Amino acid sequence: MLLSLLLRTNRRERACLVLGTTLLIIQVILFVRARFTETRYFCWAPFHSEARYTIDATIGGRALNDDEIARRYVLERYYWDKASRTNWELNAIAHVIDTVRATEAALLPSERAAVVVTYRVNGRPPERWHSP
């Protein structure tokens, strides 16, 4: 059916049809992949998680304050709780960790921070991720 449709259309329509079909196939592949991984970029997969997290970062023995951490990792603080120093993420915590990891990897080794992300997903016991 797709082949007969391709043969009956002009060049521009054929290109649009191929492009649209390709994008849909990519979306299906990413949707299936998302069911088995924590990162769910560029797909329609639901996150179904709520994470509360705190980031501690130290550069050259000096601990960064909360404002410096927010600026460094460009993390929005819409749900920031100053008393507990926690932020809230409706997406997978992997997105926060990926942001921290990518930021640190982009810096010169002398400018990198020692980072600890303490988080709780869906009310489970706290976990920690650290770099390096």
Protein Blocks (a to p, Z undefined) as FASTA:
>chain_A
ZZmmmmmpcfklmmmmmmmmmmmmmmmmmmmmmmmcmblghiabdfkiacdddddddeeh
iacdfklmmmmnopafklacfklopacdfbdfklmmmmmmmmmmmpcfklpccdddddde
ehiacdddddZZ
